[in-house]
């Protein structure tokens, strides 16, 4: 997921995306624990996507606080 894709989403979409990514991260962690994980690089991608979404969410929320 690119940063430009994340920035194009609304706050509600970002929150939904964050929930989905956290679920995926949990599933990947569970697969790694049971040694069924096929794509180890996906763990890193998901972790970075979560960070991107959280960063953009924080920026959007600080913008909304400044304008109100």
N, C-alpha and C positions, 0 to 999 in steps of 0.2 A: 504494500500500500504506500503510495507516494504522499508526501506532505501536502501537495496541491489538492489531491483527492480528499484528504481529511479536512482541509480548510474550506472546501466547497460545501461541506455538510452543515446542517443546522445543529443547534445544541442538542435537540432531542435525538436526532440521528446519531450524533456523536456518543450520547449516553447509551443508546441501543448497541452501537458498534462496540463500545467498551465492555458491555455485558457479554456480548457474543465472544469477544476476544478472551475475556477472563475464563469463560466456559471452555473454550478451546485450549487455553493454557492448562487448565485443570486436567482435561482429558489427555493432553500430551504428557503431563507429569505422571499421570496414572499409567499410561502406556510405557513410559520409561521405567517406572518402578517394576512393572510386570514383564519387562524386557520384550515388549511387543512394538516398540517404536521403530518405524521404518525410516522416517526422515528426521534425522537429528537436527538439521539446520532449521527446521520449521519452529523449533522451540525458541531459537534466537530471533527469528522473524516476528513471531507473535509477541515476544517481550518488547521488541523495538516498536511494533505497531501500537502496543498499549501505551508506551511512553509518548509516542506521537499524538495519540488521541488525548491523553491527559494534558499534554502541553497546550494543544489547541483549545481544549475545554477551559483551561485556566486563563488563557489569553482572552477568550470570548467572554468569560464571566467577569474578568477585570474590566473589559470594555463596557459591559452593560452596567457595572457599578459606577464607572466614570460618567456615563451619560445620564444617570438618574440622580 
